[in-house]
Amino acid sequence: MKSPKSISRRDALKLFSTFGASAFLSACGASIASPAGRKNSVGRVVVVGGGFGGATAAKYLKIADPKLEVTLIEPQKRYYTCPFTNLYLGGLREFNSLGHGYDELRDKYGVTVIHQKAADVDPEGHRLKLEDGTEVKWDRLILSPGIDIRWGALEGYDREAAQKAPHAWQAGPQTHLLKEQLEAMPENGTFILVAPENPYRCPPGPYERVSMVANYCREHKPKAKILLLDAKDNFSKQGLFMQGWKENYGDMIEWVGLSNDGKVIRVDADKLEVETEFGTIHKADVLNVVPPQKAGFIADRAGVTDESGWVPIEPETFRSQKHEHIYVIGDATQAAPMPKSGFVANNQAKVTARAIVADLRGEDPMPGTWANTCYSVIAPDYGITVANVFEVHDGELREVPGSGGVSPLEVDPTFRRQEARYAAAWYAGIAQDTWGTKPQS
């Protein structure tokens, strides 16, 4: 078995594409340890949030120790993922294909699933209060609450504005609203996307989105214009995206970075206008604002966030720096250089599950290694990717030198088609690993 430092990007992608996340983590030294030969463990672990992080954590806690009492709190009976919603907007995927249930967690692994919203946390009393007033006791608590929007952090952008200029950064009604607006846009209309400063959920997300909007427009509104106003000068897979836009969409997409007056400072949702830092006014027919974000609501209630709005963690286990029996995983965390991605949340969940089982047994956790693979679909037969491996070094998370990279720029079309197929296989694999969803035929 290769050590984390010797695994190449090619090997990482091959392992994940062929065998899924579990096999990949095993190769990286981050698999869940078998309880065989260890003393029995008894404890109550409550997990809040049923996405890539929370659902995976609940499952792998029970795999690590079936005697654990594991309860998952998730208000949605069917969870819709934010990853691949851009393909829905682009006409490449049905929205229902992004929904996942919890039957496997209940029936196969014995997880108790409660479909309610978590309302409050008593860290000292080890109690979680649900929306109906019920209290759930825990010995260890995992929070995987995703993101909330920082309403008002961008002038003029509040909940009411989002009904006219949707963010669609949480899958559901906002996604459908943006799709309806795109379909109703004039044939020669202007679609404007406002991209925020770092950090935010899914670093390549805004660039994937304009790619898929362009794919829709190429088929239905070829005279449309797409303007991406960005609060950054650099973004994930930038060279690959810009090459792909040119090859597939010509001049339809215009990207304006921070230095060229791309930072939006004010939104007028009624007029569908935005104002940039230099005072330029841009008017849209469809306005998609990706606003500043923070950790999900329950993280605040648990008292684990700091002034940034995100959650500082101990990198070895993702234990909260503020409460020793609370762990936080996924988009809510401060875990740079790890991106806020579904793959990363799934990885963090497995390492954290193993650490909690060790903690309850009075043992030291095994060192963890984490990985990220992110596929972006620019056009139906045009995919790109980035892969990384991370470890703790001198008490801090860092990327393992030489472990990752992005797709090469100079390749033939067959390579891009293959990566687009890998993207679909990635989604099928991680959905099956997380929720037990059967791959689509």
N, C-alpha and C positions, 0 to 999 in steps of 0.2 A: 504493500500500500504506500502510495506517495505521501510525503509530508506536505503540509500546507505550502511551504516555501518552494517545493519543487513542482507543484501542479501548474500546468500551463493553461493559458486561456483556451486553447483548442481542446485540451483534455477536459477542462471544466465544462465547456459547452456540450461536448460529446457525452459526458456522464449525465448531465441534467437532461438533455434531449432524449437520451436512450432510457434512463432508469428513473428519472424524477429527482425531486429535491432530497429525499431520504438517502439515496445512494450517493448523491453528490456530497452531502454533509458527512457521510461516513468516510468518504475518501479524504475529506478535509480534517478529519479528527473531531467532528462535532456531532456525531450521532448520539442518540439517546442510549444510555447505558442500560443493559438488561438487569432486572432486579434479581436474577438467579444467583443464589449463593449469598445474598445479603439478608440482613435481618428485616423482619416485617416493618412496614411503615404505616402509620395511621395518622391522618391529618385531613383538614378541610381546606380546600383551595377554591376560591371564587375567582372567576375570570369575567371581566367586564368588556364586552365588545366581541362580536362574532365574525370579524373579518379575517384577513389573511393571518394576522397575529393572534387574535383571541381564540378563534376556532382551532388553529393549529396547536396552541398551547394546551387547550383543554384535552385534545386528542392525545398529545404526546405525554402529558402528565399521566393519563391512564395507561398508556403503553409502558411507561417507566415503572409505574406501581399501580396495578389494578385495585389495590386496597384503598387508595386515596378516594376521598369524597370530593368530587369535582363538580362544580356548578358553573354553568355558563349563563351570563345575563346578556341578552340581546333582544331589543324590542321588535326587530323584524323577523317574521317567520320565514321569509325568503330574503336572503341577503344579496344585493346587487353590487357588483364590484365597480369601482371607479376605473381600474384598468380595462381597456378595450371598449369603453364607452365612446371613444373617438371613432372606432370602427363602425359603431352604430350610427354616429352622425354622418360618417362618410358613405353609408349605404352598403357596408361590407358585412354587417352582422345584425341579427335580430336582438332586440333588447332582452327578450326572455332568455336568451342563451347566456346572459350575464348573471342570472339569478341562481342561488344555491341554498339548499335547505340543510337541516340538521338531523335528519333521520339516522345517518351513520353514527354520529356522535352518541345519540340516545341508544340505538338498538345494538350496535356492535361494541361500543366502548363503555357504555353505562354512565355517560355524562348526563347530569340533570340539567336540562335546558329550560330557562324561564324567560318567556317573551314579555319582558317589561323593560322600562327605562330605569337605569340607576339614577337615583336622585341625590344621594348624599353618602358620605363616608365618615365613620368615626374611627380614626386610625388607632386611638388608644384603646377603645373598647372592642376593636376588631369586629365591627358591624358595618354592613352595607344596607342602606335604606333604599327601598324601591319606590316607584312612583305611587303605588297604592298604599304606601305606609308600612308594608311588610319589611321586616329586618332579617337579613341573612348573616349568620355568623361565619367567620373565617379565621384560619390560622395563618394563611398567607393569601395575599390579594394580588392578582395580576390585572393591571389596567391596560387595555388596548383600545383606547377611545377614538383613535383617528384624529381628525382635525375639526376645529370650529373656525368660523370666519371672524376676523377682527372687524366687526361692523364699525364704521366711522373712522377707521384708521386711514382710509383713502377718502378725502373730502367728497361728500355727496353720495357715497356708496353705503347704503343701509339696507335693511331687510326689504323695505318697500321698493328701493331702486332695483334690487335683484329680481323683482317681478317684471321689470321692463328691460333690464340689461343683465341677463342671467350670468352667474359664474359657472354653473354646471360642474363644480369641482367636488360634488358629493352626488353619487349616482341616485337618480330618482326623478322627482318632478322637475327639477331644474334641467336635467338632461333632456326630458321631453319638451320642455318649453323652448330650449335653444334649437332643437330639431325642428319644431313647428315654425319658429321665426326664420330659420334658414330656408325652409321650403317655401315660405311666403315672401321671401326677399325678391325685389325686382330683378328682372333678367340681367340688368347692368348694374346691380346694387353693389354697395361697399360693405364688406364684413370687416369689423375692427376687433382685434383681440388685444387686451391689455395684459401684459405679463408682469408679475411682481418681482421685487428683489428677493434674494435668497434669505432664509430657507422657506420652502413651501413643499407641499405634497407633489411628488413625481416631477423631478427637475426637467425631463424632456417633454412633459405633458403639453405645454402650450404649443410646442413646435410639431408634435404629433397631431394636435388638434387642427392647426391651420393646414397641415398636409391633408387630413381627411375632409376638411371643409372644401379644400381645393379639388379633391377627388369628386365630391358631390357636384361642385360647380362646373367642373369640366364636362360632366355628363348632362347637367340640367340647366346651367346658367353660365355658359362659356364666356360671356362678356363681363362677368363679375370681377371685382377687385378685392383682394385680401390685404389688409394692412395690419402688421404686428408691431405694436408699440411696446418696447421692452425697457424695463428699469435696469438692465444689465448690458454690459458690452460683450459678455461671453456666455455661452450656454452649452449644455451637454450635447455632445456629438454635432457641434456646430458646422464643421466643414462638411460632414456627411449629409446633414439636413439641407444645407444650401445647395450642395451638388444635386441632391435628389429633387429639390424644388425646381431647379433649372431644367433638369432632364425631363421631368414629368409635366410641369405646369408652365414652363416658359417664364413670362414676367407677371403671372397672376398674383404671386405672393411678394410683398415688399416688407422686409424686416428693417426696423429703425431701432438701433441700440441707444444706450444711455448717452454716449458722447455726441450723437447726432440728434438729440432732442427727442428721445424715445420714452422718457420717464413721464408718466401721467400723474398729475397732482390733483386733478379735480374731475368729477364725473357729473354730468347733467343727464340723468336717465330719461327725463321727460322729453328732452330734445334729442336724445341719443348722441350727445356730444361729449368730448373729452378735451381737457386742456392740459398741455404739456408744461414741463418745467420752464421752457423759454417763452411761454405764452401763446403757443400755437394752438388753434382750435381745429379739431378734426370731427367731422360729422359722419355717422354711420347709418346704414339701413338696418343692420343687425350689430349690436354691441355686446361683446362677450368680455366681461371684466373678471379676471382672476385676481382676487384681492389678497391683501396680507392675511396670514393665518396664524393659528395658535393651537395648542393641544386641546383635545376635546373637553367639554364642560366638566366631566366628572373628575378630571385631573386637578382642576382648580378646587373642587369641593374636597378632594382628598388632601389638599395642601402640599402637593408635590411639585407644582410649577414654580418657576422663579420669575424675575422681572421681564424676561424675554417672552414669556407666555408658553414656553416649552418646558420639558421635564429633564433636569439633570439626573444622570444615572451613574451607578458604578459600572464601568465598562465590562468587568469580568462576568457579571451575572445579570445586569440590567435591573439591579435593585435600586430603588429610589435613594438618592443621597439624603433625603429628608426623613424617611420613615423606613426602618430596617425590615419590616415585614410586608412592604408594598413593593411590587416590581412593575415596571412600565416598559412596554414594547411597542414597536411600530412607529407610525408617523408622529406621535406625540412627543417623542424623545429628542434630546440633544445627543446625537450620536455621530456627528461628523467625524471622519469623512464618509461614513455610510450615508447613502441617499435615502430619502423617504420613499420607499418603494414597496410593492407587495411582496416581492421576492425577499427583501431584507426583513420585513416583518415576519414572514414565515420562518426564516432562519433564526431570528432573535427568539422567537417563541420556543424553538427546540432547545436552544442553549439554556434559556431561562427555565424551562420545564425541568431539565436535568439538574440545574442548580438548586431549584426548590426541593426536589426529591432528596438531594444530598443534604440540604440544610435541615430538612425534617428528620433525617436519620442521624444528624450530628456529624456529618462527614464534610470534608472539603470538596468543593466542586471541581470537576475536571476542567482544564483550560479549554476555552472555546475558540473556534475559528468560524468566521462568518463569510458569506459570499453574496454577491449581487450579480444577477444577469438581467438586463433590460433590453427588450426588443422594441423597436419602433417601426411601424408600418407607414411608409411614405405614400405608397400607391399599392394597388392590389397585388402586384408581383414585384414589389420593391421594398425590401426590409433592411434594417441596419441594427447593430447591437453594440452594447458595451458590457464588459464583464470585469469583476473585481473580486479579490479575496482580502479579508480584513482580519487583524489580530490585535491583541493588547500588547503594547510594547512600552515598558517603563510607566505603566499605569494609565496609558492613553491608547485609544483606538487609532490604528493607522492601517493604511493599505499595505499589504505584503509586497515588497519591491518585486517588480517583474511579473506579478501574478495576473494582470489584467490588460485591458486595452479595448480598442474599438475596431469595428470593421475597417478593412483597408479601403482607401479611396479608389485605387485603380484596380477594378475588377471587371469581369464581363457580366452581362445581364443574368447569366445562369446563377451566379453567386447571390445576387440580390433576390432572385426568385426563391432560392433555397432558404435564405434568411427570413423571407416572408412566411414560408411554410414552417420554419422553425418557431416563429412567433406563435402561430396557431397551436403547434405542439406544446410549446411552453405553457400557454394558458390552460390547455386541457390537462397537462400534467400537474400543475400547481393547484388547479381546482379539485382534481381528484385527491391529491395529497391533503388538502385543507379540509374539504367538506365531503369527500367521497363521491363527488360528482362523476358520473360516467362520461367519458369523452363522447362528443357528438360523432355520429356516423357520417 
